[in-house]
Amino acid sequence: MAAVQLSGIFKRYGDTQVVHGIDLHIDDGEFVVLVGPSGCGKSTLMRMVAGLEEISGGDLMIGGTRANNLAPQQRNISMVFQSYALYPHLSVYENIAFGPRIRKESPANFKPRIEAAAKMLNLGGYLDRLPRALSGGQRQRVAMGRAVVREPSLFLFDEPLSNLDAKLRVQMRTEIKALHQRLKNTVIYVTHDQIEAMTMADRIVVMNAGRIEQIGRPLELYDHPANLFVASFLGSPSMNFAEGVLVNRTQGSGLALKLADGGEIVLEGAPASAAVGAKVTLGVRPEHIETITQTPDVTMQVEVVEPTGAETHLYGKIGGDTWCVTTRQRSKVEPGERVTLRLPAAHIHLFDTESGRRLV
């Protein structure tokens, strides 16, 4: 196993810089997920760690050794790709054994490791099959078995579940996490799927436009996003937002958010530092909004009702923006009806509209 340290890492293609001064420490045995939209630089960053992309600047340390100029095979890493990268003419056993054979290990040395990996990944009955006779999930397990047999210090996963259907993705998330708990290797996992990030990571690194927006444990980022980007990226359905200006309430004491359409959202427990006249963006997650019958903070006309079984999602417009309210009750609300909503003070997020920075 190995700790990983990235210090001032950047990547440039000609005059275009795509990764900007990344500083990140990953502890020995930690499972870290790099998450962000397509094109944010997360896969490029991983490929630099793997040695598949040249590092334009900064220092990469793996297990205390500077790895900038080490060849990929010298870094003691294993990488699992989105495409599986299996040899179609080789059996499952031979695919897993390919690396040890290339390194000229004796079969007596690597056969027990292959058998142990196959048992761990539930591949014991498939070792004689060709990849075309396997399901997508089984093929991904073969790719993982090939990585495990190498006994690396560092596992790299580059969007390994993107080609699987929704049910298989859930199953493979669990299997990868269980594999990490058994082996306790250091893992860097790249995905654009924030559900994967939330359910698998010890820590999440949220990236955007080649920069790190925030690093933290999953619930820390979910409950206390540092800025508007992180708040909007994590969560499904995503956080609701409304832009406006802080004003004194028309009725009663305290502050309210004056919306562009003239409406107001009452802000319970607004911080003393909040200044009247400031342009802010309010955020609140759908599951934190309460539907009530009296003294609402805001009202919303329902346009769409989505029953999912365990939850019901109500969609409507507030201040020109589409909002979602999630309730675990079997709602009898119909499209066209107006609902009254309360936004609990403990779950309100305020951001500076111009900079996106979190205020509270």
C-alpha positions in Angstrom: 0.0 0.0 0.0 1.1 3.6 -0.5 0.2 7.2 0.3 -0.1 9.5 -2.6 0.9 13.2 -2.6 0.2 15.6 -5.5 1.9 19.0 -5.2 1.2 21.8 -7.7 0.3 19.3 -10.4 -0.6 20.8 -13.7 -1.1 19.7 -17.3 -0.7 21.7 -20.5 -1.3 20.8 -24.1 0.6 23.4 -26.1 -0.7 26.7 -24.9 -3.8 25.2 -23.3 -3.7 24.4 -19.6 -6.3 21.8 -18.6 -5.2 21.0 -15.0 -4.3 23.9 -12.7 -2.0 23.3 -9.7 -3.6 20.4 -8.0 -2.6 19.8 -4.3 -3.9 16.6 -2.8 -2.8 14.1 -0.2 -4.3 10.6 -0.1 -3.6 8.5 2.9 -2.3 4.9 2.8 -5.4 2.7 2.4 -7.8 5.5 1.7 -10.6 5.3 -1.0 -10.7 8.7 -2.7 -13.1 9.5 -5.5 -12.5 12.3 -8.1 -15.8 13.5 -9.3 -16.9 16.2 -11.6 -18.6 16.9 -15.0 -17.1 15.6 -18.3 -14.1 17.6 -19.3 -13.2 18.8 -15.8 -9.7 17.1 -15.8 -10.3 14.2 -13.4 -9.3 11.4 -15.9 -6.3 13.5 -17.1 -5.2 13.8 -13.5 -5.6 10.0 -13.0 -3.7 9.3 -16.2 -0.8 11.4 -14.9 -0.8 9.4 -11.7 -0.7 6.2 -13.8 2.1 7.4 -16.0 0.0 7.4 -19.1 0.2 11.2 -19.4 3.3 13.3 -18.9 3.1 15.7 -15.9 3.7 19.3 -17.2 4.6 20.6 -13.7 4.5 19.8 -10.0 5.5 16.7 -8.0 3.9 13.3 -7.7 4.9 11.1 -4.8 3.8 7.5 -4.5 4.8 5.7 -1.3 7.4 8.4 -0.6 9.1 8.1 -4.0 8.9 10.8 -6.6 7.2 9.2 -9.6 7.1 12.0 -12.2 9.6 10.2 -14.4 8.9 6.6 -13.5 7.5 4.3 -16.2 3.9 3.0 -15.5 5.3 -0.5 -14.7 7.6 1.0 -12.1 4.9 2.6 -10.1 3.4 -0.6 -8.7 -0.2 0.4 -9.7 -3.1 -1.4 -11.3 -5.7 0.3 -13.4 -9.2 -0.8 -14.2 -10.7 1.0 -17.3 -14.3 1.7 -18.4 -13.8 -0.6 -21.5 -12.6 -3.7 -19.5 -9.7 -4.1 -21.9 -9.9 -7.9 -22.0 -8.3 -10.1 -24.6 -11.3 -11.7 -26.5 -9.4 -14.8 -27.5 -8.1 -15.6 -24.0 -10.1 -17.4 -21.3 -10.9 -15.6 -18.0 -8.0 -17.5 -16.4 -5.6 -16.4 -19.1 -6.8 -12.8 -19.0 -6.1 -12.6 -15.3 -2.8 -14.4 -15.7 -1.6 -12.2 -18.6 0.3 -9.8 -16.4 2.2 -12.4 -14.3 3.1 -14.3 -17.6 4.4 -11.1 -19.1 6.5 -10.5 -16.0 7.8 -14.1 -16.4 6.5 -15.3 -13.1 6.2 -19.1 -12.6 2.7 -20.6 -12.7 3.3 -22.1 -9.3 3.7 -18.5 -8.0 0.7 -16.8 -9.6 -1.9 -19.7 -9.8 -2.8 -19.5 -6.1 -3.3 -15.7 -6.4 -5.6 -16.2 -9.4 -7.6 -18.8 -7.5 -7.9 -16.5 -4.5 -8.9 -13.5 -6.7 -11.5 -15.6 -8.6 -13.0 -16.8 -5.3 -13.1 -13.3 -3.9 -14.8 -12.0 -7.1 -17.2 -14.9 -7.6 -15.5 -16.0 -10.8 -14.6 -19.5 -9.8 -17.1 -21.1 -12.2 -16.1 -18.9 -15.2 -12.3 -19.4 -15.5 -12.5 -21.4 -18.7 -14.9 -19.1 -20.4 -14.1 -16.5 -23.1 -15.1 -12.8 -22.4 -17.9 -13.0 -25.0 -19.7 -15.6 -22.8 -19.8 -13.2 -19.8 -22.1 -10.4 -18.8 -20.9 -6.9 -18.4 -20.6 -7.2 -14.7 -18.7 -10.4 -15.0 -16.3 -8.9 -17.5 -15.7 -6.0 -15.1 -14.9 -8.5 -12.3 -12.4 -10.1 -14.6 -10.7 -6.8 -15.1 -10.7 -6.3 -11.4 -9.2 -9.8 -10.9 -6.4 -8.9 -13.2 -5.7 -5.8 -11.2 -5.9 -7.7 -7.8 -3.4 -10.4 -8.9 -0.8 -7.8 -9.5 -0.9 -7.0 -5.8 -0.3 -3.3 -6.4 0.2 -0.5 -3.9 -2.3 1.7 -5.6 -5.6 0.8 -7.5 -6.8 3.3 -10.1 -10.4 3.0 -11.4 -11.3 5.2 -14.4 -15.2 5.3 -14.7 -15.3 1.5 -14.5 -19.1 1.2 -14.3 -20.2 3.6 -17.1 -21.0 0.7 -19.5 -23.2 -1.2 -17.1 -27.0 -0.9 -16.6 -28.4 0.8 -13.5 -29.0 -2.5 -11.5 -25.5 -3.8 -12.3 -23.9 -0.4 -11.4 -25.5 -0.7 -7.9 -24.2 -4.3 -7.5 -20.7 -3.4 -8.7 -20.5 -0.4 -6.4 -21.0 -2.7 -3.5 -18.5 -5.2 -4.7 -15.8 -2.7 -5.3 -16.3 -1.2 -1.9 -16.2 -4.6 -0.3 -13.1 -5.5 -2.2 -11.4 -2.4 -0.8 -12.4 -3.2 2.7 -10.8 -6.7 2.3 -7.6 -5.6 0.6 -7.2 -2.2 2.3 -5.2 -0.8 -0.7 -5.1 2.8 -1.6 -7.8 3.6 -4.3 -8.2 6.5 -6.6 -11.6 6.3 -8.4 -12.8 8.6 -11.2 -16.5 9.1 -12.0 -18.9 11.7 -13.2 -21.7 10.0 -11.2 -22.2 11.8 -7.9 -24.2 8.8 -6.5 -21.1 6.6 -7.0 -19.0 9.2 -5.3 -21.3 9.6 -2.3 -21.8 5.8 -1.7 -18.2 4.6 -2.2 -15.7 7.3 -1.1 -13.9 7.8 2.2 -13.3 11.3 0.8 -14.6 13.1 -2.3 -12.6 15.5 -4.5 -15.0 17.7 -6.5 -13.3 19.0 -9.6 -14.4 21.6 -12.1 -12.5 23.2 -15.1 -9.2 21.5 -14.0 -9.4 22.8 -10.4 -10.4 21.3 -7.1 -13.6 23.0 -5.8 -13.8 21.1 -2.4 -12.4 18.0 -0.6 -14.2 16.3 2.2 -16.1 13.3 3.4 -19.3 12.6 1.5 -21.8 13.9 4.0 -19.6 16.9 4.9 -19.8 18.0 1.2 -23.5 17.2 1.0 -24.4 19.2 4.1 -21.9 22.0 3.8 -21.0 22.7 0.2 -18.3 25.3 -0.2 -19.8 27.0 -3.2 -22.7 26.9 -5.7 -21.0 24.5 -8.0 -20.5 21.8 -5.3 -24.1 22.4 -4.0 -25.6 21.9 -7.4 -23.4 18.9 -8.4 -24.0 16.7 -5.3 -27.5 15.5 -4.7 -30.2 13.8 -6.7 -32.6 15.5 -7.2 -30.2 18.5 -7.0 -30.5 21.4 -4.6 -33.1 24.0 -5.3 -31.8 27.6 -5.9 -33.4 31.1 -5.9 -31.6 34.3 -6.6 -32.6 37.5 -5.0 -31.8 40.5 -2.7 -31.9 40.4 1.1 -34.6 42.7 2.5 -36.4 43.3 5.7 -39.6 41.2 5.9 -42.7 43.0 4.7 -44.6 41.6 7.7 -42.9 40.7 11.0 -39.2 40.9 11.9 -36.2 39.3 10.3 -35.0 39.0 6.7 -36.5 37.7 3.5 -35.2 37.1 0.0 -36.8 39.4 -2.5 -37.1 37.5 -5.8 -36.9 39.0 -9.3 -40.7 38.4 -9.8 -41.4 40.5 -6.6 -42.1 37.5 -4.4 -40.5 36.9 -1.1 -39.0 33.9 0.7 -38.9 34.2 4.5 -35.5 33.4 5.9 -35.8 32.0 9.4 -32.7 32.4 11.5 -30.7 34.4 8.9 -27.2 35.1 10.2 -26.4 38.5 11.8 -23.7 39.0 9.1 -26.3 38.9 6.3 -26.5 42.5 5.0 -29.8 44.0 3.7 -29.3 44.7 0.0 -26.8 41.9 -0.6 -27.4 39.8 -3.8 -27.5 36.2 -2.6 -28.6 32.8 -3.9 -30.6 30.7 -1.5 -30.3 26.9 -1.7 -32.3 24.1 0.0 -32.4 20.4 -0.8 -35.7 18.9 -1.9 -35.9 16.5 1.1 -35.5 19.3 3.6 -38.6 21.3 2.5 -41.7 20.8 4.6 -45.2 21.0 3.3 -47.5 22.8 5.8 -50.9 24.4 6.0 -50.2 27.6 7.9 -47.7 30.5 8.0 -45.7 29.4 5.0 -42.3 30.7 4.1 -43.2 30.4 0.4 -45.9 29.0 -1.8 -45.5 27.0 -5.0 -47.9 26.0 -7.7 -47.3 22.3 -8.6 -46.7 21.6 -12.3 -45.6 18.0 -12.2 -46.0 15.1 -9.7 -43.6 12.2 -9.8 -44.4 9.2 -7.6 -41.4 6.9 -7.2 -42.9 4.5 -4.6 -40.8 5.4 -1.6 -41.0 9.1 -2.3 -43.0 11.7 -4.3 -41.4 14.6 -6.1 -43.4 17.8 -6.6 -42.1 20.2 -9.2 -43.1 23.8 -9.7 -41.7 27.3 -10.1 -40.5 29.7 -7.5 -39.1 33.0 -8.6 -38.8 31.8 -12.2 -36.7 28.7 -11.2 -37.9 25.1 -11.1 -38.0 23.7 -7.6 -38.4 20.1 -6.4 -40.0 19.2 -3.1 -39.5 15.6 -2.0 -41.9 14.0 0.5 -42.0 10.4 1.8 -45.8 10.6 2.2 -48.1 9.3 -0.6 -49.0 12.8 -1.7 -52.5 13.5 -3.0 -51.5 16.8 -4.6 -52.4 17.2 -8.2 -50.8 19.4 -10.9 -52.2 22.9 -10.8 -52.7 22.9 -7.0 -50.7 25.3 -4.8 -48.7 24.0 -1.8 -47.4 26.0 1.1 -43.8 25.3 2.1 -41.6 25.9 5.1 -37.8 26.1 4.7 -36.2 25.0 8.1 -33.5 27.4 9.2 -31.1 24.5 9.9 -31.2 23.4 6.2 -31.0 26.8 4.4 -27.8 27.5 2.4 -26.9 31.1 1.4 -24.3 31.8 -1.3 -22.9 35.0 -2.7 -24.5 35.2 -6.1 -21.5 36.8 -7.8 -18.6 34.7 -6.5 -20.6 31.5 -5.7 -19.0 31.4 -2.3 -20.9 30.0 0.7 -22.2 32.5 3.2 -24.0 30.1 5.5 
